[in-house]
Amino acid sequence: MDWFLDAFRTDDARRALVAALLVVGTTSLVGTWVVIRGLSFIGDAFAHGVLPGITVAFLIGIDPTLGAAAGALVMVGGIHLVTRRTNLAEETGVGLLFVGLLALGVVIASRAGMEAEELGEILFGDVFEIGAGDLILAVAVLVGTAIAVAVFYRPFLVMAFNEQKAEVLGLHPRVAHLALLVLVAAAVVSSFRAVGTLLVFGLLVGPPATAALVVRRVPAMMATAVALGSASAVAGLVISHHARTDGGATIAATAVAVFFVVLVVRESVLPFFPAYGRRERAEASAG
């Protein structure tokens, strides 16, 4: 037990734990819909698309969170513009914005001669440098995300299987899709200080994808994703403390590792149980 508690004896470590739990709560709720709807590419694009805004914020001396928010709004507006004003698929607009904004961020950073430490903070975050303001933002985003997920639950659910049906039922799928984009943006903005722009994608997709391996119903998937994400956060911080590794990277790596462990266990152990076999055959026949 002392081995476990040693990782959380300092104030910085305890703040890191609270921040990580808040972050995985938000990313797990939003990430569940990202995984269900197959929008992982959008999640990855948002995680990288905020780079120019954060870089500019660093250079002019304002809160990087404001820069991340500005970058996220550009992503949301750009995706909405491409899908509404052209006949191109949404993935095309996302891809263009992804590459364009990422390249712009790198150009700005290289032109300004940013130091490696500053660039590393943007890309990988520092969960042990979380301040009170960051925690307040994380709480606000988590509460807002939970409310939004509850309000848009039915439109999100119907759209996950049949967008045309959502239109017929008057669920306003375009509004719901825009709301989901905003939620993804908010999750990225509230998370990058802890895990950085490169690693937030692991928390956005890792726990929900793992949950999808073991449960089917959406509420259960959300709850399982939050539980798995929280366990990954705690385990990642403990490993980071004793192995002297980067906290955010260790948390993200743990979340991804859990996915593959669960996948291997599911495929190597569960097929031997008759109930599992019957369920898989029934799903295959239904498909």
C-alpha positions in Angstrom: 0.0 0.0 0.0 2.9 2.4 0.8 4.2 1.7 -2.7 0.9 3.0 -4.1 0.4 6.0 -1.7 4.0 7.2 -2.3 2.9 8.4 -5.7 0.4 10.8 -4.2 2.1 12.3 -1.2 2.9 15.7 -2.7 0.4 18.5 -3.6 1.4 18.4 -7.2 0.8 14.7 -7.4 -2.6 15.0 -5.9 -3.6 17.8 -8.2 -2.3 15.7 -11.1 -4.6 12.9 -10.0 -7.6 15.1 -9.7 -6.9 16.7 -13.1 -6.4 13.3 -14.8 -9.6 11.9 -13.4 -11.5 15.0 -14.6 -9.9 14.7 -18.0 -10.7 11.1 -18.5 -14.3 11.7 -17.4 -14.8 14.2 -20.2 -12.8 12.3 -22.8 -14.6 9.0 -22.0 -18.1 10.5 -22.3 -17.3 12.3 -25.6 -15.1 9.5 -26.9 -17.9 7.0 -26.5 -19.8 8.7 -29.3 -16.6 9.3 -31.3 -16.0 5.5 -31.2 -19.7 4.5 -31.9 -19.9 6.8 -34.9 -16.5 6.0 -36.2 -15.2 9.6 -35.9 -11.8 8.8 -34.6 -10.2 10.7 -37.4 -12.1 13.8 -36.4 -10.9 13.4 -32.8 -7.3 13.0 -34.0 -7.7 16.1 -36.2 -8.9 18.3 -33.4 -6.1 17.2 -31.2 -3.6 18.4 -33.8 -5.6 21.3 -35.2 -5.4 23.3 -32.0 -1.6 23.6 -32.3 -1.4 27.0 -34.1 -3.7 28.6 -31.6 -1.7 27.3 -28.6 1.6 28.3 -30.3 0.5 31.8 -30.9 -0.8 32.1 -27.4 2.6 31.0 -26.0 4.4 33.5 -28.2 2.2 36.5 -27.3 2.1 35.6 -23.6 -1.6 34.8 -23.1 -3.2 31.7 -21.6 -2.6 28.8 -24.0 -6.1 27.5 -23.2 -7.5 30.5 -25.0 -5.3 29.7 -28.0 -6.5 26.1 -28.0 -10.1 27.3 -27.8 -9.5 29.6 -30.8 -7.9 26.7 -32.8 -10.8 24.4 -31.9 -13.3 27.0 -33.1 -11.5 27.3 -36.4 -11.7 23.5 -36.8 -15.4 23.4 -36.0 -16.2 26.3 -38.3 -14.0 24.9 -41.1 -15.6 21.5 -41.0 -19.1 23.0 -40.9 -18.2 25.3 -43.8 -16.9 22.5 -46.0 -19.8 20.2 -45.3 -22.5 22.9 -45.8 -21.0 24.8 -48.8 -19.4 22.0 -50.9 -20.3 18.6 -52.1 -17.1 17.1 -50.5 -17.3 14.5 -47.9 -16.7 15.6 -44.3 -13.5 13.6 -44.1 -12.1 15.7 -46.9 -12.6 18.9 -45.0 -11.3 17.4 -41.8 -8.2 16.1 -43.6 -7.4 19.4 -45.2 -7.9 21.3 -41.9 -5.9 18.7 -40.0 -2.8 18.9 -42.3 -3.2 22.7 -42.9 -3.4 23.7 -39.2 -0.8 21.2 -38.1 1.6 22.6 -40.7 0.8 26.1 -39.7 1.5 25.4 -36.1 4.9 23.9 -37.0 5.7 26.9 -39.3 4.8 29.4 -36.5 6.9 27.5 -33.9 9.9 27.2 -36.2 9.7 30.8 -37.4 9.5 32.1 -33.8 12.4 29.8 -32.6 10.4 28.2 -29.8 12.6 26.4 -27.3 12.3 22.6 -27.0 10.8 22.9 -23.5 8.0 25.1 -24.7 7.2 22.9 -27.7 7.3 19.8 -25.5 4.8 21.4 -23.1 2.4 22.0 -26.0 2.8 18.5 -27.6 3.0 16.4 -24.4 1.6 18.6 -21.6 2.6 18.3 -18.0 0.1 16.9 -15.6 2.2 17.8 -12.6 2.1 21.5 -13.5 -1.7 21.8 -13.4 -3.0 24.9 -11.6 -6.2 25.8 -9.8 -7.5 27.5 -13.0 -7.0 24.4 -15.0 -8.9 22.3 -12.5 -11.8 24.7 -12.5 -11.9 24.6 -16.3 -11.8 20.8 -16.3 -14.7 20.6 -13.8 -16.8 23.1 -15.9 -16.1 21.2 -19.1 -16.9 17.8 -17.4 -20.2 19.1 -16.0 -21.1 20.8 -19.3 -20.2 17.6 -21.3 -22.4 15.4 -19.0 -25.3 17.8 -19.4 -24.9 18.0 -23.2 -24.6 14.2 -23.6 -27.8 13.8 -21.6 -29.6 16.4 -23.7 -28.4 15.1 -27.0 -28.5 11.4 -26.1 -31.4 10.4 -28.4 -30.2 12.4 -31.5 -26.6 11.0 -31.0 -28.0 7.4 -30.6 -30.2 7.5 -33.7 -27.5 9.2 -35.8 -25.1 6.5 -34.8 -27.2 4.0 -36.8 -29.3 5.9 -39.3 -28.8 9.6 -40.0 -31.8 9.7 -42.4 -34.1 8.3 -39.7 -32.9 11.1 -37.3 -33.9 13.6 -40.0 -37.4 12.0 -40.4 -37.9 11.9 -36.6 -37.1 15.7 -36.4 -34.0 15.2 -34.3 -32.0 17.8 -36.3 -29.0 15.7 -37.1 -26.9 18.6 -38.4 -27.3 20.5 -35.1 -26.6 17.3 -33.2 -23.5 16.6 -35.2 -22.3 20.2 -34.7 -22.9 19.7 -31.0 -20.7 16.6 -31.0 -17.9 18.5 -32.8 -18.1 21.2 -30.1 -17.9 18.6 -27.4 -14.8 17.0 -29.0 -13.3 20.5 -29.2 -14.0 21.2 -25.5 -12.6 17.8 -24.5 -9.3 18.6 -26.3 -9.1 22.1 -25.0 -9.6 21.0 -21.4 -7.2 18.1 -21.7 -4.1 19.4 -23.5 -2.5 21.0 -20.4 -2.4 17.6 -18.8 -1.5 15.3 -21.7 -0.6 17.5 -24.6 -2.0 17.8 -28.1 -0.4 14.6 -29.3 -1.6 12.3 -26.5 -5.1 13.5 -25.8 -6.3 11.2 -28.7 -5.3 8.2 -26.6 -7.7 9.2 -23.9 -10.4 10.2 -26.3 -10.5 6.8 -28.0 -8.6 4.3 -25.7 -11.1 3.8 -22.8 -14.3 4.0 -25.0 -12.8 1.5 -27.5 -11.9 -0.8 -24.7 -15.4 -0.5 -23.2 -16.9 -1.4 -26.6 -15.1 -4.7 -26.4 -16.9 -5.8 -23.3 -20.3 -4.0 -23.2 -23.0 -3.2 -25.8 -25.4 -0.7 -24.4 -24.3 2.9 -24.7 -24.9 4.0 -21.0 -22.9 0.9 -19.9 -20.2 1.7 -22.4 -19.9 5.3 -21.0 -19.7 4.1 -17.4 -17.2 1.4 -18.3 -15.1 3.9 -20.3 -15.0 6.3 -17.4 -14.0 3.5 -15.0 -11.3 2.2 -17.3 -10.0 5.7 -18.0 -9.9 6.5 -14.3 -8.0 3.2 -13.6 -5.6 4.0 -16.4 -5.0 7.5 -14.9 -4.3 6.2 -11.4 -2.1 3.4 -12.7 -0.3 5.7 -15.1 0.6 8.2 -12.3 1.8 5.4 -10.0 4.0 3.9 -12.8 5.2 7.4 -13.7 6.2 8.1 -10.1 8.2 4.9 -9.7 9.6 4.6 -13.2 10.3 8.4 -13.4 8.5 8.7 -16.7 6.4 11.5 -18.1 3.0 11.5 -16.4 0.7 12.4 -19.3 2.4 10.0 -21.7 2.3 7.2 -19.2 -1.4 7.7 -18.6 -2.1 7.7 -22.4 0.1 4.6 -22.9 -1.6 2.8 -20.1 -5.0 3.5 -21.6 -3.9 2.1 -24.9 -2.2 -0.9 -23.3 -5.4 -1.8 -21.5 -7.3 -1.9 -24.8 -4.9 -4.5 -26.2 -4.9 -6.5 -22.9 -8.7 -6.7 -22.9 -8.7 -7.5 -26.6 -6.3 -10.4 -26.1 -8.2 -11.7 -23.1 -11.5 -11.5 -24.9 -10.3 -13.3 -28.0 -8.3 -16.0 -26.2 -10.5 -16.7 -23.2 -14.1 -15.8 -23.8 -14.7 -18.0 -26.8 -14.4 -21.0 -24.5 -17.6 -19.9 -22.8 -20.8 -21.2 -24.5 -22.8 -18.1 -23.7 -20.2 -15.9 -25.5 -20.2 -18.2 -28.5 -24.0 -18.0 -28.8 -24.0 -14.3 -28.6 -21.3 -13.9 -31.3 -23.1 -16.3 -33.6 -26.4 -14.4 -33.1 -24.7 -11.1 -33.9 -23.1 -12.6 -37.0 -26.5 -13.9 -38.2 -28.1 -10.5 -37.5 -25.4 -8.8 -39.5 
